[in-house]
Amino acid sequence: MVRRGITPLWRHRQREQFARAVDARPGSTPPGPVPPDSADSPDSPDSAVGDFADELAVVALLRKAAVTSGPDEDAKARMRARVLGATAPPPTKLDLLEQERHRRRGGARGRLAVALAAALCLLFSLAGMSLLLSQDALPGDALYGVKRTAESASLGLTFGEESKGYKRLEFAAARVDELETLVDRYRESGDGPLGGYLTALTDFDADAAAGSRVLAAFGSNSDQRTLEELRDWATAQATRLAELRMSLPTDAADRAGTSLDLLDRIAQRASALHARTNCVSVTSGQVDQVGPVPDEGECVTQPVDPGTSPNGQPSAVETTTPAVAPTTSGPGATSASDGVPDVVSSTPPVPTTTPGGPLLPLPTLTLPSLPLPGLGG
């Protein structure tokens, strides 16, 4: 058993003197009133200050360092808030239930977002696969509606009336291709899906009429080459459809006659509009199924500018200048003796003739005589 030592009485007295000396330093507040008779005693603060001068100097430096290098008010406030937060009361059961509810709600939202993202990815994948498989779909197939929807979307992304008209004709030609595929598929059996044939012919008429309206209007107003291309396209499609008509079922063959009549009207309309492209009045202002109706009045040609050719290009102006033999006269004429001219004077040339304009004479040029060495003036 270790026995603790007893602190001597003088050590206690020394500690008390040092404490009173520290409290007696300037800037410190004494702990209490000092008795009057203790000022002259050896244990008074004034006498203790002298005994502990070095220690008190260290205390003064420590106090100064605490003021200058200690934390500022903001740091103290943050430390106070951290301490108070660490000593906050524990959460109650209601707080725990609320936290659990928020955690479950956040987890449900996360699972829902993941499910929606997966559903969108699956939808886009199925749509892309459907578009890829519908490229070869025929009228009557399950994916034929998807194919027609994709064509409508591509038409919406086409800019310009002329481009949209040609796109319509492209769709109509695709319907004839589908009819050819159906005929080849059911050639041996001699039959086929009547609904598929009728659907292809109906879509063909719709696209052909829409494209004809757009291109006929554009060609009659802007470019007559569009009318020629429309006429050639209608003639070519009529030839293809007439060849297929012999292989179609009876009802489909009768329906193909309507499409052939439509192609014949388109070709005749394009030819009639093309014949009046040089007239002042090309159309009558009315529009029917295949496009603008041509004017049936007398064709009054547009006036042609004299400076332009019939095709609207400026014509070259020809200027004819006949060759003129130079003649000399006057005192500077060439003599037979010395052969040196004095002054050369050219006679006015024949005026230049310009078609449609007056005769304009050219100015007379006079050149001074040139002295030659060894000869007189």
VOBA-1610 file (N, C-alpha, C; in pm, whole numbers, padded with zeros to 5 digits, always signed):
BEGIN
Met+00085-00119+00000Met+00000+00000+00000Met+00088+00123+00000Val+00062+00210-00097Val+00143+00330-00112Val+00083+00438-00025Arg+00162+00501+00050Arg+00115+00608+00139Arg+00148+00742+00080Arg+00044+00820+00061Arg+00063+00952+00002Arg+00130+01043+00102Gly+00221+01127+00050Gly+00289+01221+00136Gly+00204+01340+00171Ile+00231+01404+00279Ile+00156+01520+00324Ile+00231+01645+00278Thr+00157+01740+00208Thr+00220+01861+00159Thr+00258+01948+00278Pro+00383+01996+00282Pro+00424+02081+00395Pro+00345+02211+00398Leu+00343+02269+00514Leu+00266+02394+00531Leu+00328+02509+00455Trp+00457+02512+00443Trp+00520+02622+00370Trp+00489+02618+00222Arg+00463+02493+00169Arg+00427+02482+00028Arg+00289+02542+00004His+00197+02519+00096His+00064+02578+00084His+00073+02729+00091Arg+00157+02776+00183Arg+00169+02921+00198Arg+00232+02982+00073Gln+00328+02914+00013Gln+00391+02967-00109Gln+00290+02973-00224Arg+00207+02872-00236Arg+00106+02872-00342Arg+00005+02985-00324Glu-00030+03011-00199Glu-00124+03120-00173Glu-00061+03254-00207Gln+00065+03271-00176Gln+00133+03396-00210Gln+00140+03416-00362Phe+00169+03309-00436Phe+00175+03322-00583Phe+00038+03356-00640Ala-00065+03296-00582Ala-00201+03327-00630Ala-00237+03471-00604Arg-00201+03525-00485Arg-00230+03665-00456Arg-00145+03756-00546Ala-00022+03716-00579Ala+00061+03797-00668Ala+00002+03801-00808Val-00051+03690-00855Val-00114+03688-00987Val-00238+03777-00989Asp-00317+03769-00884Asp-00437+03853-00880Asp-00404+03999-00865Ala-00286+04031-00806Ala-00248+04171-00786Ala-00187+04235-00908Arg-00164+04160-01018Arg-00107+04217-01140Arg-00203+04317-01201Pro-00150+04419-01268Pro-00240+04517-01334Pro-00329+04447-01436Gly-00455+04481-01436Gly-00551+04421-01528Gly-00625+04304-01469Ser-00586+04262-01350Ser-00655+04151-01285Ser-00741+04202-01174Thr-00843+04130-01143Thr-00937+04171-01039Thr-00908+04092-00914Pro-00879+04159-00805Pro-00849+04086-00681Pro-00972+04010-00635Pro-00951+03898-00574Pro-01065+03817-00533Pro-01148+03881-00425Gly-01097+03972-00345Gly-01177+04032-00239Gly-01100+04145-00172Pro-01158+04211-00078Pro-01089+04321-00008Pro-00975+04267+00076Val-00866+04344+00076Val-00747+04306+00154Val-00753+04378+00287Pro-00729+04308+00397Pro-00732+04376+00529Pro-00623+04481+00538Pro-00649+04589+00613Pro-00549+04697+00620Pro-00421+04654+00685Asp-00427+04567+00784Asp-00304+04529+00855Asp-00222+04427+00780Ser-00281+04374+00666Ser-00205+04273+00592Ser-00117+04334+00484Ala-00121+04465+00464Ala-00040+04528+00360Ala+00107+04525+00396Asp+00137+04533+00531Asp+00277+04535+00572Asp+00328+04397+00609Ser+00242+04298+00602Ser+00285+04164+00642Ser+00368+04103+00530Pro+00457+04007+00564Pro+00537+03943+00458Pro+00453+03867+00358Asp+00328+03834+00396Asp+00244+03761+00301Asp+00154+03851+00220Ser+00175+03983+00223Ser+00090+04075+00148Ser+00116+04060-00002Pro+00019+04098-00091Pro+00038+04083-00237Pro+00154+04164-00291Asp+00177+04286-00230Asp+00286+04368-00283Asp+00421+04302-00260Ser+00437+04242-00146Ser+00562+04173-00122Ser+00573+04047-00205Ala+00458+03982-00234Ala+00461+03858-00313Ala+00495+03886-00458Val+00459+04005-00510Val+00488+04039-00649Val+00639+04041-00672Gly+00711+04096-00578Gly+00855+04101-00595Gly+00920+03965-00589Asp+00864+03876-00509Asp+00922+03742-00496Asp+00898+03656-00620Phe+00785+03682-00691Phe+00750+03601-00809Phe+00751+03685-00937Ala+00856+03765-00958Ala+00861+03853-01075Ala+00872+03772-01205Asp+00957+03670-01207Asp+00974+03591-01330Asp+00847+03512-01362Glu+00789+03451-01262Glu+00667+03374-01287Glu+00553+03462-01333Leu+00543+03582-01276Leu+00436+03672-01316Leu+00456+03722-01460Ala+00581+03737-01501Ala+00606+03777-01640Ala+00557+03668-01736Val+00580+03543-01698Val+00530+03433-01782Val+00378+03433-01788Val+00314+03460-01675Val+00167+03465-01671Val+00114+03578-01762Ala+00184+03693-01759Ala+00141+03805-01844Ala+00152+03769-01991Leu+00261+03701-02029Leu+00274+03660-02169Leu+00166+03561-02210Leu+00134+03469-02121Leu+00029+03372-02152Leu-00107+03440-02169Arg-00135+03537-02083Arg-00262+03609-02096Arg-00268+03688-02228Lys-00157+03750-02264Lys-00153+03825-02390Lys-00170+03733-02510Ala-00102+03616-02506Ala-00115+03521-02616Ala-00258+03468-02627Ala-00325+03451-02515Ala-00464+03404-02519Ala-00557+03505-02585Val-00525+03634-02569Val-00609+03738-02629Val-00582+03752-02778Thr-00452+03750-02815Thr-00416+03777-02954Thr-00428+03656-03045Ser-00391+03538-02997Ser-00391+03419-03082Ser-00507+03325-03056Gly-00599+03362-02975Gly-00714+03277-02948Gly-00817+03284-03060Pro-00919+03201-03059Pro-01024+03202-03163Pro-01105+03330-03156Asp-01150+03375-03273Asp-01232+03496-03278Asp-01377+03462-03239Glu-01462+03562-03248Glu-01600+03544-03205Glu-01675+03445-03294Asp-01648+03450-03426Asp-01716+03356-03516Asp-01677+03212-03487Ala-01546+03192-03463Ala-01500+03057-03431Ala-01561+03008-03300Lys-01569+03100-03205Lys-01630+03062-03078Lys-01777+03025-03096Ala-01847+03103-03183Ala-01988+03073-03205Ala-02004+02937-03273Arg-01917+02906-03371Arg-01925+02776-03436Arg-01896+02662-03340Met-01794+02681-03255Met-01764+02577-03157Met-01877+02560-03058Arg-01940+02671-03020Arg-02053+02662-02928Arg-02171+02587-02992Ala-02195+02620-03119Ala-02305+02551-03188Ala-02276+02403-03206Arg-02150+02368-03233Arg-02114+02227-03248Arg-02129+02152-03116Val-02087+02217-03009Val-02100+02152-02879Val-02247+02134-02842Leu-02327+02238-02868Leu-02469+02226-02838Leu-02536+02121-02926Gly-02492+02113-03055Gly-02549+02010-03141Gly-02511+01871-03098Ala-02390+01855-03051Ala-02347+01724-03003Ala-02422+01682-02877Thr-02465+01779-02804Thr-02538+01750-02680Thr-02688+01763-02698Ala-02735+01756-02831Ala-02879+01765-02855Ala-02949+01643-02797Pro-03077+01658-02766Pro-03149+01545-02706Pro-03167+01435-02809Pro-03172+01315-02770Pro-03189+01203-02863Pro-03326+01210-02931Pro-03336+01157-03056Pro-03464+01164-03126Pro-03569+01078-03057Thr-03690+01126-03068Thr-03802+01054-03009Thr-03853+00949-03109Lys-03955+00876-03067Lys-04014+00774-03154Lys-04082+00835-03275Leu-04143+00954-03254Leu-04206+01021-03368Leu-04102+01063-03471Asp-03987+01111-03421Asp-03881+01148-03514Asp-03829+01027-03591Leu-03813+00916-03522Leu-03767+00795-03590Leu-03867+00746-03693Leu-03996+00755-03660Leu-04098+00713-03756Leu-04099+00803-03879Glu-04083+00935-03858Glu-04080+01028-03970Glu-03959+01002-04060Gln-03844+00974-03998Gln-03727+00942-04077Gln-03745+00813-04157Glu-03807+00715-04096Glu-03833+00590-04167Glu-03930+00610-04283Arg-04031+00697-04262Arg-04127+00724-04369Arg-04060+00794-04487His-03974+00892-04458His-03901+00961-04565His-03809+00864-04640Arg-03744+00775-04568Arg-03655+00682-04632Arg-03732+00586-04724Arg-03846+00539-04679Arg-03927+00451-04764Arg-03981+00524-04885Arg-04022+00650-04863Arg-04075+00727-04976Arg-03967+00752-05080Gly-03846+00787-05035Gly-03736+00806-05130Gly-03700+00678-05203Gly-03703+00565-05134Gly-03676+00439-05201Gly-03782+00404-05303Ala-03910+00431-05272Ala-04017+00404-05368Ala-04003+00491-05491Arg-03970+00618-05472Arg-03950+00708-05587Arg-03833+00661-05673Gly-03726+00618-05610Gly-03612+00570-05687Gly-03648+00446-05769Arg-03721+00353-05706Arg-03761+00232-05780Arg-03856+00267-05894Leu-03947+00366-05870Leu-04038+00407-05977Leu-03963+00471-06093Ala-03862+00555-06063Ala-03783+00617-06169Ala-03707+00513-06250Val-03653+00413-06182Val-03581+00307-06253Val-03677+00228-06342Ala-03798+00200-06290Ala-03896+00126-06369Ala-03939+00204-06493Leu-03961+00336-06476Leu-03999+00418-06591Leu-03888+00424-06696Ala-03765+00438-06650Ala-03653+00441-06745Ala-03642+00308-06820Ala-03660+00198-06750Ala-03655+00068-06816Ala-03770+00052-06917Ala-03889+00103-06880Ala-04004+00093-06971Ala-03980+00177-07098Leu-03922+00297-07081Leu-03893+00380-07198Leu-03789+00314-07289Cys-03687+00257-07229Cys-03586+00188-07311Cys-03648+00071-07387Leu-03736-00004-07320Leu-03801-00116-07387Leu-03892-00068-07499Leu-03963+00045-07474Leu-04052+00099-07576Leu-03974+00144-07699Phe-03864+00216-07677Phe-03783+00262-07789Phe-03722+00143-07865Ser-03682+00041-07793Ser-03625-00076-07860Ser-03730-00145-07946Leu-03852-00160-07891Leu-03958-00223-07970Leu-03995-00138-08091Ala-03997-00003-08072Ala-04030+00084-08185Ala-03925+00075-08295Gly-03797+00076-08255Gly-03692+00063-08355Gly-03696-00072-08426Met-03723-00178-08350Met-03732-00310-08413Met-03853-00317-08506Ser-03963-00254-08466Ser-04082-00255-08551Ser-04057-00179-08681Leu-03989-00064-08671Leu-03957+00011-08793Leu-03866-00068-08886Leu-03771-00141-08826Leu-03679-00219-08908Leu-03751-00334-08978Leu-03841-00399-08905Leu-03913-00513-08964Leu-04023-00470-09060Ser-04073-00346-09044Ser-04184-00302-09129Ser-04139-00253-09267Gln-04008-00252-09293Gln-03962-00205-09423Gln-04011-00296-09535Asp-04024-00424-09506Asp-04069-00520-09608Asp-04214-00562-09588Ala-04289-00488-09507Ala-04428-00524-09483Ala-04512-00493-09607Leu-04612-00578-09631Leu-04702-00564-09744Leu-04843-00530-09695Pro-04927-00475-09780Pro-05064-00446-09738Pro-05133-00573-09688Gly-05193-00563-09571Gly-05254-00679-09507Gly-05170-00736-09396Asp-05039-00703-09389Asp-04955-00751-09280Asp-04979-00669-09154Ala-04932-00724-09041Ala-04955-00656-08913Ala-04873-00528-08901Leu-04756-00526-08962Leu-04667-00410-08951Leu-04685-00310-09065Tyr-04784-00329-09149Tyr-04801-00235-09260Tyr-04841-00096-09210Gly-04922-00091-09102Gly-04958+00039-09044Gly-04836+00113-08990Val-04740+00038-08931Val-04617+00101-08883Val-04538+00158-08999Lys-04536+00088-09111Lys-04465+00136-09230Lys-04527+00265-09281Arg-04658+00272-09287Arg-04724+00393-09335Arg-04703+00509-09237Thr-04699+00479-09108Thr-04672+00584-09009Thr-04531+00640-09025Ala-04434+00553-09052Ala-04297+00599-09074Ala-04289+00686-09200Glu-04365+00651-09304Glu-04366+00734-09425Glu-04426+00871-09398Ser-04531+00877-09318Ser-04590+01007-09282Ser-04492+01091-09202Ala-04416+01026-09113Ala-04316+01100-09036Ala-04205+01155-09126Ser-04160+01075-09222Ser-04058+01124-09314Ser-04110+01237-09402Leu-04238+01232-09437Leu-04298+01343-09514Leu-04302+01470-09431Gly-04330+01457-09302Gly-04329+01575-09216Gly-04192+01637-09199Leu-04088+01557-09212Leu-03951+01608-09200Leu-03896+01658-09333Thr-03976+01655-09440Thr-03933+01704-09571Thr-03975+01849-09586Phe-03884+01935-09628Phe-03909+02079-09639Phe-03916+02117-09787Gly-04008+02207-09820Gly-04024+02253-09957Gly-04140+02181-10024Glu-04225+02258-10093Glu-04341+02199-10159Glu-04300+02104-10271Glu-04199+02141-10347Glu-04155+02055-10456Glu-04103+01922-10403Ser-04024+01926-10296Ser-03970+01803-10238Ser-04082+01716-10182Lys-04182+01778-10121Lys-04294+01700-10069Lys-04374+01636-10183Gly-04390+01705-10295Gly-04459+01646-10409Gly-04387+01524-10463Tyr-04254+01535-10477Tyr-04178+01419-10524Tyr-04181+01304-10423Lys-04186+01338-10294Lys-04195+01234-10192Lys-04328+01160-10203Arg-04434+01231-10234Arg-04564+01166-10253Arg-04560+01070-10372Leu-04498+01111-10480Leu-04488+01022-10595Leu-04402+00900-10561Glu-04303+00918-10477Glu-04220+00804-10435Glu-04303+00704-10356Phe-04390+00754-10268Phe-04477+00663-10192Phe-04574+00590-10285Ala-04627+00661-10385Ala-04720+00597-10478Ala-04648+00487-10558Ala-04526+00512-10600Ala-04450+00409-10672Ala-04422+00289-10583Ala-04404+00314-10452Ala-04382+00202-10358Ala-04507+00114-10348Arg-04625+00173-10365Arg-04747+00091-10363Arg-04751-00002-10484Val-04707+00043-10598Val-04702-00044-10716Val-04601-00157-10693Asp-04488-00125-10628Asp-04391-00231-10595Asp-04453-00336-10505Glu-04534-00291-10409Glu-04600-00387-10319Glu-04699-00474-10396Leu-04770-00414-10491Leu-04862-00495-10573Leu-04786-00601-10653Glu-04670-00564-10706Glu-04589-00661-10780Glu-04542-00774-10688Thr-04506-00739-10564Thr-04462-00843-10469Thr-04577-00936-10434Leu-04696-00881-10414Leu-04812-00965-10384Leu-04845-01058-10500Val-04836-01008-10622Val-04865-01092-10739Val-04763-01204-10750Asp-04636-01174-10727Asp-04534-01278-10734Asp-04551-01381-10622Arg-04594-01337-10506Arg-04609-01431-10394Arg-04723-01529-10418Tyr-04833-01480-10474Tyr-04950-01566-10492Tyr-04972-01600-10640Arg-04865-01604-10718Arg-04881-01634-10860Arg-04920-01780-10882Glu-04862-01871-10805Glu-04892-02012-10824Glu-05033-02046-10780Ser-05075-01990-10669Ser-05210-02019-10622Ser-05318-01945-10701Gly-05280-01842-10772Gly-05376-01767-10851Gly-05471-01683-10769Asp-05440-01662-10644Asp-05527-01582-10557Asp-05439-01504-10462Gly-05498-01424-10379Gly-05424-01344-10283Gly-05519-01269-10193Pro-05464-01197-10096Pro-05550-01120-10005Pro-05614-01003-10079Leu-05744-01012-10101Leu-05813-00905-10172Leu-05804-00773-10097Gly-05812-00780-09964Gly-05800-00657-09885Gly-05666-00589-09903Gly-05557-00667-09916Gly-05425-00609-09938Gly-05416-00537-10072Tyr-05472-00597-10176Tyr-05472-00532-10308Tyr-05550-00400-10304Leu-05667-00404-10243Leu-05750-00283-10239Leu-05684-00174-10155Thr-05618-00213-10046Thr-05549-00114-09962Thr-05435-00048-10039Ala-05358-00128-10112Ala-05247-00071-10189Ala-05297+00023-10297Leu-05406-00013-10366Leu-05459+00073-10471Leu-05517+00202-10414Thr-05582+00194-10298Thr-05637+00315-10235Thr-05525+00410-10192Asp-05421+00355-10130Asp-05308+00439-10091Asp-05236+00496-10212Phe-05229+00418-10320Phe-05166+00468-10443Phe-05242+00589-10497Asp-05373+00582-10502Asp-05452+00695-10553Asp-05433+00818-10466Ala-05430+00800-10335Ala-05416+00915-10245Ala-05281+00984-10264Asp-05172+00906-10268Asp-05039+00965-10283Asp-05020+01025-10422Ala-05069+00958-10526Ala-05052+01009-10662Ala-05128+01139-10681Ala-05251+01148-10632Ala-05329+01271-10646Ala-05267+01385-10567Ala-05219+01357-10445Ala-05157+01463-10363Ala-05028+01513-10428Gly-04946+01422-10477Gly-04824+01466-10543Gly-04850+01541-10671Ser-04954+01500-10746Ser-04987+01570-10870Ser-05035+01712-10843Arg-05113+01732-10740Arg-05160+01867-10708Arg-05043+01961-10675Val-04949+01910-10598Val-04837+01995-10556Val-04745+02026-10675Leu-04708+01924-10752Leu-04613+01945-10862Leu-04676+02021-10978Ala-04804+01999-11005Ala-04870+02073-11113Ala-04877+02222-11080Ala-04907+02255-10956Ala-04910+02395-10916Ala-04771+02457-10921Phe-04672+02381-10878Phe-04536+02433-10880Phe-04486+02450-11023Gly-04515+02355-11110Gly-04468+02365-11248Gly-04536+02474-11327Ser-04663+02498-11304Ser-04732+02604-11378Ser-04692+02742-11332Asn-04632+02755-11216Asn-04591+02886-11164Asn-04441+02910-11172Ser-04361+02805-11165Ser-04217+02825-11153Ser-04138+02756-11262Asp-04142+02622-11263Asp-04052+02546-11349Asp-04135+02450-11434Gln-04130+02465-11565Gln-04208+02379-11653Gln-04147+02239-11667Arg-04022+02221-11628Arg-03964+02088-11630Arg-04033+01996-11531Thr-04088+02051-11424Thr-04162+01970-11328Thr-04283+01906-11394Leu-04349+01980-11482Leu-04465+01924-11554Leu-04422+01809-11645Glu-04309+01821-11710Glu-04261+01713-11796Glu-04230+01588-11713Glu-04166+01605-11597Glu-04135+01491-11512Glu-04262+01428-11457Leu-04363+01508-11424Leu-04489+01454-11375Leu-04559+01374-11485Arg-04556+01423-11607Arg-04619+01350-11717Arg-04547+01217-11743Asp-04416+01219-11742Asp-04341+01095-11765Asp-04365+00994-11654Trp-04372+01043-11529Trp-04396+00951-11417Trp-04533+00886-11430Ala-04635+00963-11461Ala-04770+00907-11475Ala-04775+00805-11588Thr-04706+00831-11697Thr-04706+00736-11809Thr-04637+00606-11770Ala-04525+00616-11698Ala-04452+00495-11658Ala-04533+00412-11560Gln-04596+00477-11461Gln-04675+00403-11363Gln-04799+00341-11427Ala-04856+00408-11525Ala-04972+00351-11596Ala-04932+00224-11671Thr-04812+00223-11728Thr-04765+00104-11798Thr-04746-00012-11701Arg-04686+00014-11587Arg-04665-00091-11486Arg-04797-00146-11434Leu-04890-00056-11404Leu-05016-00100-11347Leu-05100-00176-11449Ala-05092-00138-11576Ala-05167-00211-11679Ala-05114-00353-11695Glu-04984-00372-11679Glu-04928-00506-11687Glu-04969-00591-11567Leu-04980-00528-11448Leu-05020-00602-11329Leu-05169-00634-11327Arg-05246-00557-11396Arg-05391-00573-11390Arg-05435-00711-11438Met-05363-00770-11529Met-05400-00901-11582Met-05382-01010-11477Ser-05294-00988-11377Ser-05266-01090-11275Ser-05343-01068-11147Leu-05418-00961-11135Leu-05491-00931-11013Leu-05623-01007-11009Pro-05677-01030-10889Pro-05812-01085-10880Pro-05914-00995-10949Thr-06033-01049-10971Thr-06133-00977-11050Thr-06170-00844-10986Asp-06200-00846-10857Asp-06238-00721-10790Asp-06122-00623-10786Ala-06002-00672-10762Ala-05886-00583-10759Ala-05856-00528-10899Ala-05880-00609-11004Ala-05857-00561-11141Ala-05955-00449-11175Asp-06081-00463-11132Asp-06177-00355-11155Asp-06136-00228-11081Arg-06085-00246-10960Arg-06040-00127-10884Arg-05916-00066-10946Ala-05831-00145-11009Ala-05712-00091-11075Ala-05749-00003-11193Gly-05868-00027-11255Gly-05910+00061-11363Gly-05929+00205-11316Thr-05976+00224-11194Thr-05989+00360-11140Thr-05852+00427-11126Ser-05753+00351-11083Ser-05618+00407-11070Ser-05559+00442-11206Leu-05589+00360-11307Leu-05540+00391-11442Leu-05606+00517-11497Asp-05734+00536-11469Asp-05801+00660-11512Asp-05738+00781-11444Leu-05703+00766-11316Leu-05638+00876-11244Leu-05503+00910-11306Leu-05423+00809-11341Leu-05293+00834-11403Leu-05309+00900-11540Asp-05412+00861-11613Asp-05436+00923-11743Asp-05473+01071-11727Arg-05551+01103-11627Arg-05586+01243-11601Arg-05463+01324-11560Ile-05376+01263-11479Ile-05254+01334-11437Ile-05166+01365-11557Ala-05149+01267-11646Ala-05065+01289-11764Ala-05125+01396-11855Gln-05256+01391-11878Gln-05319+01492-11963Gln-05312+01630-11898Arg-05328+01638-11767Arg-05322+01769-11700Arg-05181+01828-11710Ala-05080+01745-11691Ala-04943+01796-11702Ala-04913+01843-11843Ser-04963+01770-11945Ser-04940+01812-12083Ser-05013+01942-12115Ala-05137+01956-12068Ala-05213+02078-12095Ala-05150+02200-12029Leu-05103+02185-11907Leu-05038+02298-11840Leu-04905+02331-11906His-04833+02229-11950His-04705+02254-12016His-04725+02326-12149Ala-04837+02302-12218Ala-04862+02368-12346Ala-04894+02516-12330Arg-04936+02557-12210Arg-04971+02698-12187Arg-04869+02770-12101Thr-04750+02717-12090Thr-04650+02784-12006Thr-04606+02918-12063Asn-04615+02936-12197Asn-04576+03063-12258Asn-04693+03160-12271Cys-04809+03122-12223Cys-04927+03209-12230Cys-04931+03300-12109Val-05002+03410-12127Val-05018+03503-12014Val-05101+03437-11905Ser-05207+03368-11940Ser-05293+03301-11845Ser-05273+03151-11860Val-05213+03088-11757Val-05186+02944-11763Val-05301+02865-11703Thr-05347+02903-11587Thr-05454+02831-11519Thr-05578+02918-11511Ser-05690+02851-11484Ser-05817+02923-11471Ser-05846+02966-11328Gly-05760+02931-11235Gly-05781+02966-11095Gly-05855+02859-11017Gln-05896+02750-11080Gln-05966+02641-11013Gln-05871+02523-10996Val-05898+02443-10892Val-05816+02326-10860Val-05909+02208-10839Asp-05875+02093-10899Asp-05953+01972-10879Asp-05865+01865-10815Gln-05896+01739-10835Gln-05827+01631-10768Gln-05680+01620-10808Val-05648+01648-10935Val-05512+01628-10983Val-05432+01757-10994Gly-05489+01873-10963Gly-05412+01995-10965Gly-05487+02111-11026Pro-05418+02219-11059Pro-05482+02337-11119Pro-05542+02305-11256Val-05656+02366-11283Val-05724+02347-11410Val-05668+02448-11510Pro-05624+02404-11629Pro-05569+02500-11727Pro-05677+02590-11783Asp-05636+02710-11824Asp-05728+02805-11884Asp-05765+02758-12025Glu-05893+02765-12058Glu-05942+02721-12188Glu-05955+02835-12288Gly-05919+02956-12252Gly-05928+03069-12343Gly-05815+03069-12445Glu-05817+03175-12527Glu-05714+03188-12630Glu-05580+03214-12564Cys-05477+03151-12615Cys-05343+03166-12559Cys-05280+03294-12613Val-05264+03390-12526Val-05198+03515-12559Val-05056+03505-12506Thr-04961+03505-12598Thr-04822+03488-12556Thr-04772+03612-12486Gln-04677+03594-12402Gln-04618+03704-12329Gln-04527+03784-12421Pro-04527+03918-12411Pro-04440+04000-12495Pro-04294+03972-12464Val-04214+03970-12573Val-04071+03940-12559Val-03993+04069-12573Asp-03903+04094-12484Asp-03819+04214-12489Asp-03728+04206-12611Pro-03712+04316-12691Pro-03624+04311-12808Pro-03482+04273-12775Gly-03438+04305-12656Gly-03300+04273-12617Gly-03283+04133-12564Thr-03392+04053-12566Thr-03382+03917-12513Thr-03425+03820-12620Ser-03376+03698-12608Ser-03412+03592-12700Ser-03544+03531-12659Pro-03607+03447-12741Pro-03735+03386-12704Pro-03729+03306-12575Asn-03614+03251-12538Asn-03606+03175-12415Asn-03576+03262-12294Gly-03578+03397-12311Gly-03559+03487-12198Gly-03417+03528-12174Gln-03319+03482-12254Gln-03179+03518-12237Gln-03147+03639-12322Pro-03062+03729-12274Pro-03025+03847-12353Pro-02951+03806-12480Ser-02991+03866-12593Ser-02929+03835-12722Ser-02808+03923-12748Ala-02711+03871-12825Ala-02589+03946-12855Ala-02617+04049-12965Val-02570+04171-12950Val-02587+04279-13047Val-02470+04278-13143Glu-02502+04260-13269Glu-02396+04253-13370Glu-02371+04392-13426Thr-02245+04424-13437Thr-02202+04554-13492Thr-02114+04528-13613Thr-02152+04587-13727Thr-02079+04566-13852Thr-02005+04694-13888Thr-01876+04680-13905Thr-01793+04796-13943Thr-01717+04756-14069Pro-01751+04810-14183Pro-01679+04775-14306Pro-01538+04831-14306Ala-01453+04760-14375Ala-01314+04805-14385Ala-01307+04929-14474Val-01233+05027-14429Val-01220+05155-14501Val-01074+05172-14539Ala-01047+05201-14669Ala-00909+05225-14715Ala-00867+05363-14673Pro-00752+05377-14609Pro-00708+05511-14566Pro-00670+05596-14686Thr-00713+05722-14681Thr-00678+05819-14785Thr-00612+05938-14720Thr-00523+06003-14792Thr-00450+06119-14739Thr-00473+06236-14831Ser-00475+06351-14777Ser-00492+06475-14855Ser-00430+06588-14777Gly-00411+06701-14841Gly-00358+06820-14773Gly-00211+06835-14795Pro-00152+06936-14730Pro-00011+06964-14750Pro+00080+06857-14701Gly+00032+06772-14613Gly+00119+06666-14560Gly+00111+06541-14640Ala+00058+06544-14762Ala+00047+06423-14843Ala+00185+06375-14884Thr+00194+06250-14910Thr+00323+06190-14946Thr+00361+06232-15087Ser+00481+06279-15103Ser+00533+06321-15236Ser+00620+06212-15293Ala+00637+06218-15424Ala+00719+06116-15491Ala+00866+06143-15477Ser+00902+06268-15438Ser+01043+06303-15432Ser+01110+06252-15306Asp+01056+06284-15188Asp+01124+06245-15063Asp+01055+06128-14993Gly+00926+06106-15018Gly+00855+05994-14956Gly+00835+06008-14809Val+00850+06130-14752Val+00831+06152-14608Val+00704+06229-14587Pro+00612+06178-14510Pro+00486+06252-14485Pro+00510+06363-14387Asp+00440+06471-14408Asp+00446+06583-14314Asp+00339+06568-14208Val+00215+06561-14248Val+00104+06544-14154Val+00011+06442-14213Val-00024+06343-14135Val-00115+06237-14180Val-00253+06270-14130Ser-00346+06281-14218Ser-00484+06313-14181Ser-00574+06205-14238Ser-00646+06137-14152Ser-00735+06029-14196Ser-00873+06085-14220Thr-00934+06036-14325Thr-01070+06081-14357Thr-01170+06013-14264Pro-01283+06074-14241Pro-01384+06012-14151Pro-01426+05878-14206Pro-01423+05774-14125Pro-01464+05641-14172Pro-01614+05633-14188Val-01654+05525-14251Val-01797+05503-14271Val-01864+05481-14137Pro-01975+05548-14110Pro-02040+05532-13978Pro-02076+05388-13952Thr-02069+05355-13825Thr-02103+05219-13781Thr-02254+05203-13776Thr-02300+05091-13829Thr-02445+05065-13828Thr-02479+04974-13712Thr-02580+05014-13638Thr-02628+04937-13523Thr-02775+04907-13545Pro-02818+04782-13536Pro-02959+04752-13558Pro-03047+04827-13460Gly-03146+04897-13514Gly-03241+04969-13429Gly-03193+05103-13382Gly-03078+05156-13429Gly-03027+05284-13381Gly-02982+05371-13497Pro-02961+05500-13475Pro-02917+05591-13583Pro-02771+05571-13615Leu-02730+05626-13728Leu-02591+05617-13770Leu-02510+05721-13695Leu-02401+05677-13633Leu-02317+05767-13554Leu-02181+05776-13620Pro-02135+05897-13665Pro-02002+05911-13727Pro-01894+05904-13622Leu-01780+05850-13661Leu-01666+05842-13571Leu-01584+05969-13582Pro-01513+06011-13480Pro-01433+06135-13484Pro-01311+06119-13573Thr-01264+06236-13627Thr-01146+06239-13714Thr-01021+06255-13630Leu-00918+06175-13658Leu-00792+06180-13584Leu-00686+06245-13670Thr-00607+06336-13615Thr-00497+06406-13685Thr-00369+06380-13612Leu-00268+06328-13678Leu-00140+06294-13617Leu-00035+06394-13663Pro+00050+06450-13578Pro+00157+06543-13619Pro+00266+06468-13693Ser+00343+06549-13774Ser+00453+06489-13852Ser+00568+06454-13761Leu+00637+06348-13793Leu+00750+06300-13714Leu+00878+06329-13793Pro+00972+06416-13746Pro+01097+06444-13818Pro+01187+06324-13814Leu+01248+06297-13927Leu+01343+06186-13936Leu+01483+06243-13944Pro+01583+06179-13888Pro+01721+06230-13893Pro+01776+06228-14035Gly+01839+06341-14074Gly+01898+06354-14206Gly+01806+06410-14311Leu+01679+06434-14273Leu+01583+06486-14369Leu+01529+06617-14317Gly+01490+06701-14410Gly+01433+06830-14372Gly+01292+06814-14320Gly+01245+06925-14264Gly+01112+06919-14208Gly+01007+06893-14312
//
